[in-house]
Amino acid sequence: MNARLIKETRVLLPVFAGTLPLIVLPQLIWPPSGFGYLALGVACVLMAGSAFGTEFQHRTISLLLSQPIARSVIWRDKMLVLGAGMAASLAVLLCCLAVSRPVIEGMDWVVMALIPLCAFCGAPFWTLSLRQGIGGMAVAVGAPCGILAVYALMTNHLGESQPAALVTAIISLLLIYCAVVYWLGYATFKRLEAVDTPSRDLGLPAGLEAFLVRPLTRMSSRFRGPFATLLKKEFRLQQISFLLAGVFVLVAVAGFCVAVRRPDIAAGIVGGDLFLYALILPLIAGAISVGEERGWGMAEWHLTLPPSALKQWSAKMVAALSTSLVLGLLLPTAIFVATDPLFSRPDSRTSLPPAFAILCWILGQLLLTSVAIYAASFTRATLQAILASFVILAALGGALLVAVYWVRHIAPAPIPWIGLPHVGEVLVLTLLSASLAFTLCLFHLFAWSNFRRYALPAPRLSLQFILILLSVWLVAWFFFSALFPPTWS
């Protein structure tokens, strides 16, 4: 195989291997959910953004462009490997669909073709334009979704509702978009200049960053001291989380405006916005707190500063967990509580859930962020940490399913001193809170242990991962054995 193709394959192989379980497991376990299409989109966008994003992140773009090889050849090699990876992911999804449902409808074929095509054509262009991997991925997802949303609003305003015509028009728009951005991506790569400055996986344009940071700098100037300085540094790393929260609010407001005339369309817009935001923001807030400095090569240098490693770690956790909790949980809750009459009866009243239910939501949010923090403690970049977080979450889901199967089929009778005859909501929430808290502490213990070391051996990481899976399995087994009788279904 060509040496350049081997190099590009090595870049995309971790992304392909990490996203493969996301495609296979949900589609085989819960076929009607359609989660496989979402997993296919995630896999294609991650691979397309990584093709050029890793060059900026590792500062190898200048070496790539200075090779005595035509840029058209470099572009061809990258896109050839990228297309092969997407085709392999699509083939895996088709095999899973063939197992779960032998007949695949015509509209499914269209969706499965357009998802890789939009990522293949759009993500390289946006990554080269923004010179960021994750930023290019985000825009590559938002651009076609924005085109579809604008077209849907226009057709709704004009009163056109013929399904066949709408589908044909949407496919035509997406094909035009793919052709345009592919040509622009190739043209951008042909005239790209070498960049040797450090690049961030997640960052804002310089002008926008200065506009947003300047007032915050004036407000925080009176807070001084080593720990306050560390906190300001960590919250500045989280600026992309605040920008993501702003985008979420804008999309939610647009959905609420549409709800006045079309509640069904508005519910889809707001629901999709909330799902993506609730999944992505905790992972970004956790991964960026440790992954950015490790990607810059500054993590080891920071450990030589006068503040102790424990103080630096505490500042990171305060910034990351508070950002995730406030922006990822409290902000969406406040917005939807304030706008509840738009989607329900005017006389409806929403009562607060029990205290332990609120605690479970908080612990679940913190646990999702802690998974990303743990993943960033042994990876070398924010993108790698987010990808590793998806793999860890998929493995945790598998451990839960194994525990459920074990309780139901292998050891259905609970241990006498664990089995409880009367199960109430408070008891369930109490045990669930304790389980989440235990898992949360376990992730933080391993993340703190990894934070103080530079090179982590593979056996150490393997042992940590095995202990995490075993602990989650034991906690889940205890939870289901304690609360449900032998004949639960």
C-alpha positions as a printed Julia matrix, in Angstrom:
489×3 Matrix{Float64}:
   0.0     0.0    0.0
   1.12    3.58  -0.68
   2.88    5.16   2.33
   0.55    8.17   2.19
  -2.51    5.92   2.26
  -1.08    4.06   5.26
  -0.55    7.36   7.06
  -4.12    8.52   6.38
  -5.47    5.12   7.41
  -3.68    5.36  10.74
  -5.28    8.75  11.33
  -8.84    7.55  10.72
  -8.52    4.02  12.12
  -9.02    5.02  15.82
 -12.1     7.05  14.89
 -13.52    4.19  12.84
 -12.83    1.62  15.57
 -14.28    3.9   18.26
 -17.52    4.64  16.42
 -18.09    1.08  15.21
 -19.67   -0.07  18.53
 -21.96    2.97  18.44
 -23.38    1.71  15.15
 -23.59   -1.99  15.97
 -24.77   -2.22  19.57
 -27.82    0.12  19.55
 -29.04   -1.19  16.21
 -28.9    -4.81  17.36
 -30.29   -4.18  20.85
 -33.05   -1.7   19.98
 -33.69   -1.83  16.2
 -36.87    0.31  16.01
 -35.18    3.32  17.64
 -33.36    4.4   14.47
 -30.3     5.24  16.55
 -28.1     3.6   13.93
 -28.67    6.51  11.54
 -27.55    8.97  14.2
 -24.5     6.82  14.97
 -23.68    6.67  11.25
 -23.84   10.46  11.06
 -21.58   10.81  14.12
 -19.06    8.34  12.67
 -18.96   10.04   9.27
 -18.63   13.54  10.69
 -15.87   12.5   13.1
 -13.89   10.8   10.34
 -14.37   13.68   7.9
 -13.34   16.29  10.47
 -10.35   14.23  11.62
  -8.95   13.9    8.11
  -7.73   17.51   8.19
  -8.4    18.47  11.81
  -5.59   16.29  13.15
  -3.13   18.09  10.88
  -4.0    21.42  12.52
  -4.12   19.96  16.02
  -0.69   18.29  15.79
   0.76   21.2   13.77
   1.76   18.96  10.88
  -0.13   20.91   8.23
   3.06   22.77   7.19
   4.89   19.45   6.74
   1.98   18.12   4.71
   1.93   21.12   2.39
   5.72   21.28   1.97
   6.02   17.77   0.53
   7.19   17.57  -3.11
   3.83   16.16  -4.08
   1.0    17.87  -5.94
  -1.76   19.02  -3.62
  -4.3    17.35  -5.86
  -2.6    14.01  -5.08
  -2.64   14.71  -1.34
  -6.32   15.67  -1.53
  -7.1    12.53  -3.54
  -5.37   10.26  -1.02
  -7.13   11.82   1.95
 -10.55   11.7    0.34
  -9.98    8.13  -0.89
  -9.24    6.85   2.61
 -12.09    8.94   4.03
 -14.53    7.54   1.49
 -13.39    3.99   2.25
 -13.96    4.53   5.99
 -17.44    5.94   5.41
 -18.31    3.1    3.03
 -17.21    0.58   5.65
 -19.36    2.26   8.32
 -22.32    2.27   5.96
 -21.77   -1.42   5.16
 -21.74   -2.24   8.89
 -25.04   -0.39   9.37
 -26.58   -2.22   6.4
 -25.54   -5.56   7.88
 -27.15   -4.64  11.19
 -30.33   -3.54   9.43
 -30.38   -6.79   7.45
 -30.3    -8.73  10.72
 -33.01   -6.68  12.44
 -35.33   -6.09   9.46
 -34.72   -7.77   6.1
 -36.74   -5.19   4.1
 -35.23   -1.7    3.9
 -37.6     0.99   2.65
 -36.71    3.41  -0.12
 -36.55    6.44   2.15
 -34.04    4.67   4.37
 -31.73    4.26   1.4
 -31.95    7.99   0.7
 -31.13    8.88   4.3
 -28.22    6.44   4.47
 -26.8     7.88   1.23
 -27.18   11.56   2.12
 -25.67   11.35   5.62
 -22.21   10.15   4.49
 -22.33   12.34   1.37
 -22.96   15.57   3.32
 -20.2    14.71   5.79
 -17.77   13.66   3.04
 -18.22   16.88   1.07
 -18.86   19.42   3.84
 -16.61   18.56   6.79
 -13.27   18.97   4.95
 -14.25   22.41   3.67
 -15.43   23.7    7.04
 -12.42   22.22   8.82
 -10.01   23.89   6.39
 -11.88   27.19   6.62
 -12.01   27.29  10.43
  -8.68   25.43  10.9
 -10.28   23.46  13.73
 -11.36   19.84  13.79
 -14.34   20.0   16.14
 -15.44   23.42  14.91
 -15.52   22.1   11.35
 -17.52   19.08  12.46
 -20.07   21.27  14.25
 -20.59   23.5   11.21
 -20.7    20.46   8.92
 -23.67   19.22  10.94
 -25.32   22.62  11.34
 -25.07   23.78   7.71
 -27.29   21.1    6.06
 -29.64   21.12   9.06
 -29.94   24.91   8.72
 -30.68   24.58   4.99
 -33.43   22.06   5.71
 -34.87   24.18   8.52
 -35.02   27.33   6.36
 -36.6    25.4    3.5
 -39.17   23.84   5.84
 -40.12   27.25   7.21
 -40.43   28.72   3.72
 -42.61   25.88   2.44
 -44.72   26.09   5.59
 -45.19   29.82   5.09
 -46.1    29.38   1.41
 -48.5    26.55   2.2
 -46.85   23.84   0.07
 -47.42   20.41   1.58
 -47.01   17.79  -1.19
 -44.74   15.09   0.29
 -43.23   13.91  -3.01
 -42.32   17.42  -4.11
 -40.85   18.24  -0.71
 -38.63   15.15  -0.71
 -37.4    15.84  -4.25
 -36.64   19.47  -3.39
 -34.78   18.53  -0.18
 -32.65   15.94  -1.99
 -31.87   18.47  -4.75
 -30.85   21.14  -2.23
 -28.56   18.75  -0.36
 -26.93   17.54  -3.59
 -26.29   21.13  -4.65
 -24.86   21.88  -1.2
 -22.56   18.85  -1.41
 -21.28   19.8   -4.86
 -20.6    23.4   -3.84
 -18.81   22.67  -0.56
 -16.72   19.87  -2.11
 -15.47   22.24  -4.81
 -14.84   24.97  -2.23
 -12.97   22.51   0.0
 -10.69   21.45  -2.85
 -10.09   25.08  -3.84
  -9.35   26.04  -0.22
  -6.83   23.22   0.14
  -5.12   24.17  -3.14
  -4.41   27.71  -1.91
  -3.92   26.91   1.78
  -0.83   28.49   3.36
   1.35   26.76   5.93
   0.41   27.48   9.54
   2.88   26.72  12.31
   1.08   28.31  15.24
  -0.59   26.08  17.88
  -4.15   25.24  16.97
  -6.96   24.45  19.36
  -9.45   21.66  18.91
 -12.13   24.01  20.19
 -11.79   27.77  20.0
 -13.41   30.97  18.85
 -12.24   33.33  16.11
  -9.87   35.96  17.47
 -12.28   38.88  17.0
 -15.23   37.11  18.59
 -13.06   35.85  21.46
 -11.8    39.36  22.2
 -15.35   40.75  22.08
 -16.66   38.18  24.54
 -13.66   37.95  26.86
 -12.98   41.68  27.28
 -15.97   42.46  29.56
 -15.39   39.28  31.57
 -11.75   40.26  32.05
 -12.77   43.63  33.51
 -15.28   41.98  35.82
 -12.81   39.4   37.13
  -9.84   41.75  37.53
 -10.56   42.27  41.23
 -10.31   38.53  41.95
  -6.65   37.81  42.53
  -4.56   35.11  44.09
  -3.22   31.78  42.82
  -6.48   29.83  43.01
  -8.54   32.69  41.53
  -6.07   32.92  38.64
  -6.37   29.19  38.04
 -10.16   29.47  38.03
 -10.08   32.33  35.5
  -7.78   30.29  33.28
 -10.09   27.27  33.46
 -13.24   29.28  32.76
 -11.53   30.86  29.77
 -10.93   27.35  28.43
 -14.69   26.81  28.75
 -15.58   29.7   26.44
 -16.71   27.3   23.7
 -19.22   25.81  26.17
 -20.75   29.25  26.69
 -20.92   29.77  22.93
 -22.61   26.4   22.52
 -25.12   27.39  25.2
 -25.86   30.59  23.28
 -26.47   28.64  20.08
 -28.78   26.29  21.97
 -30.8    29.22  23.32
 -31.1    30.8   19.86
 -32.33   27.56  18.27
 -34.75   27.0   21.16
 -36.12   30.53  20.79
 -36.58   29.96  17.06
 -38.47   26.75  17.85
 -40.69   28.55  20.36
 -41.48   31.19  17.74
 -42.52   28.49  15.28
 -44.67   26.86  18.0
 -47.21   29.65  17.7
 -48.24   28.37  14.25
 -46.83   24.85  13.93
 -46.4    23.08  17.31
 -45.45   19.79  15.64
 -42.5    21.28  13.75
 -41.48   23.29  16.8
 -41.47   20.18  18.98
 -39.08   18.46  16.55
 -36.76   21.48  16.39
 -36.63   21.99  20.16
 -36.42   18.26  20.91
 -33.52   17.69  18.53
 -31.78   20.81  19.8
 -32.12   19.65  23.39
 -30.95   16.1   22.65
 -27.78   17.17  20.85
 -27.04   19.9   23.38
 -27.57   17.66  26.42
 -25.28   15.0   24.91
 -22.5    17.22  23.58
 -22.08   19.97  26.18
 -21.12   17.75  29.17
 -18.58   15.92  27.03
 -17.07   19.16  25.73
 -16.96   20.77  29.18
 -15.22   17.73  30.63
 -12.84   16.96  27.76
 -11.67   20.51  27.21
 -10.71   21.02  30.87
  -7.84   18.51  30.57
  -7.55   17.67  26.88
  -6.68   21.14  25.58
  -3.56   21.51  27.73
  -2.45   17.97  26.96
  -2.91   18.68  23.25
  -0.75   21.81  23.52
   1.94   19.9   25.44
   1.55   22.18  28.47
   0.03   19.74  30.96
   3.41   18.59  32.27
   4.73   22.16  32.44
   1.73   23.23  34.52
   2.58   20.61  37.13
   5.84   22.49  37.81
   4.01   25.7   38.82
   3.97   26.78  42.5
   0.3    25.8   43.01
   0.13   22.12  43.87
  -1.29   19.54  41.5
  -4.27   19.14  43.83
  -5.05   22.88  43.61
  -4.82   22.83  39.84
  -7.02   19.75  39.66
  -9.55   21.31  42.04
  -9.75   24.44  39.86
 -10.31   22.3   36.78
 -13.08   20.31  38.45
 -14.83   23.4   39.83
 -14.84   25.04  36.4
 -15.77   21.95  34.37
 -18.45   20.53  36.68
 -20.07   23.89  37.43
 -20.14   24.79  33.74
 -21.69   21.44  32.86
 -24.24   21.68  35.66
 -25.31   25.27  35.06
 -25.25   25.31  31.26
 -26.11   21.68  30.61
 -28.86   21.1   33.19
 -30.1    24.27  34.86
 -30.26   26.39  31.69
 -32.4    23.93  29.62
 -34.62   23.27  32.64
 -35.22   26.97  33.21
 -36.01   27.58  29.53
 -38.5    24.73  29.26
 -40.2    25.52  32.56
 -40.64   29.14  31.47
 -42.05   28.14  28.06
 -44.13   25.12  29.12
 -47.48   26.77  28.18
 -46.41   26.82  24.52
 -46.44   23.0   24.34
 -49.19   22.16  26.84
 -52.56   23.37  28.01
 -52.59   26.92  29.38
 -53.97   25.71  32.72
 -51.35   22.96  33.17
 -49.08   23.11  36.19
 -45.79   21.28  36.44
 -44.91   20.2   39.96
 -41.35   19.71  41.09
 -40.11   16.1   41.12
 -38.97   14.51  44.39
 -35.68   15.65  45.88
 -33.98   12.33  45.14
 -35.1    12.55  41.49
 -33.47   15.97  41.2
 -30.35   14.54  42.84
 -30.28   11.7   40.3
 -30.44   14.18  37.41
 -27.6    16.22  38.91
 -25.45   13.15  39.54
 -26.16   11.84  36.05
 -25.06   15.14  34.51
 -21.88   15.19  36.6
 -21.19   11.55  35.75
 -21.41   12.26  32.01
 -18.93   15.12  32.42
 -16.66   12.96  34.59
 -16.48   10.3   31.89
 -15.12   12.94  29.51
 -12.67   14.16  32.17
 -11.4    10.62  32.69
 -11.05   10.1   28.93
  -9.09   13.36  28.63
  -6.72   12.26  31.4
  -5.09    9.62  29.16
  -5.61   11.02  25.63
  -3.61   13.72  23.89
  -6.32   15.94  22.42
  -9.87   17.11  23.04
 -11.24   15.29  20.0
  -9.65   12.04  21.13
 -11.14   12.53  24.59
 -14.66   13.04  23.21
 -14.31    9.97  21.01
 -13.0     7.91  23.93
 -15.96    9.14  25.99
 -18.39    7.68  23.46
 -16.54    4.36  23.62
 -16.6     4.34  27.43
 -20.31    5.19  27.5
 -21.03    2.38  25.04
 -19.04   -0.03  27.21
 -20.92    1.1   30.33
 -24.21    0.52  28.52
 -23.03   -2.97  27.62
 -22.14   -3.66  31.28
 -25.63   -2.58  32.34
 -27.25   -4.88  29.78
 -25.1    -7.79  30.95
 -26.17   -7.11  34.54
 -29.84   -7.08  33.53
 -29.45  -10.34  31.61
 -27.62  -11.9   34.56
 -30.38  -11.01  37.01
 -33.18  -12.12  34.71
 -31.81  -15.39  33.33
 -28.65  -16.6   35.06
 -29.21  -15.69  38.72
 -32.84  -14.57  38.91
 -33.3   -15.16  42.66
 -31.99  -12.25  44.74
 -29.74  -12.9   47.72
 -31.95  -13.13  50.85
 -30.36  -10.25  52.72
 -30.56   -8.01  49.62
 -34.07   -8.75  48.37
 -36.61   -6.13  49.46
 -40.33   -7.09  49.53
 -41.74   -3.57  49.11
 -40.25   -1.24  46.55
 -41.16    2.42  46.69
 -40.15    5.36  44.53
 -38.03    6.88  47.29
 -36.1     3.64  47.75
 -35.44    3.3   44.03
 -34.2     6.88  43.76
 -32.09    6.52  46.9
 -30.29    3.44  45.62
 -29.94    5.02  42.17
 -28.38    8.13  43.7
 -25.94    6.02  45.7
 -25.0     4.03  42.57
 -24.39    7.18  40.51
 -22.36    8.77  43.33
 -20.16    5.68  43.67
 -19.49    5.54  39.91
 -18.79    9.28  39.87
 -16.18    8.97  42.62
 -14.56    6.03  40.82
 -14.09    8.01  37.61
 -12.65   10.98  39.5
 -10.25    8.75  41.42
  -8.78    7.3   38.24
  -8.77   10.66  36.44
  -6.86   12.29  39.32
  -4.4     9.42  39.32
  -3.77    9.82  35.58
  -3.53   13.62  35.78
  -0.29   13.49  37.78
   1.5    11.23  35.28
   2.85   11.94  31.83
   3.09    8.57  30.1
   0.5     6.02  31.16
   1.32    2.38  30.37
  -1.28    0.33  28.56
  -1.6    -2.28  31.36
  -2.48    0.46  33.85
  -5.22    1.86  31.6
  -6.52   -1.64  30.87
  -6.72   -2.42  34.58
  -8.59    0.84  35.25
 -11.07    0.11  32.48
 -11.66   -3.43  33.73
 -12.23   -2.16  37.28
 -14.69    0.45  36.02
 -16.71   -2.09  34.03
 -16.66   -4.6   36.87
 -17.76   -1.96  39.38
 -20.6    -0.78  37.14
 -21.71   -4.38  36.63
 -21.7    -5.04  40.39
 -23.59   -1.83  41.14
 -26.19   -2.61  38.47
 -26.53   -6.21  39.69
 -27.04   -5.02  43.27
 -29.57   -2.4   42.12
 -31.75   -4.79  40.12
 -31.41   -7.67  42.6
 -32.36   -5.45  45.52
 -35.39   -3.83  43.94
 -37.03   -6.38  41.69
 -38.43   -9.83  42.45
 -37.23  -12.93  40.61
 -40.11  -12.71  38.08
 -39.66   -9.05  37.13
 -40.06   -8.18  33.47
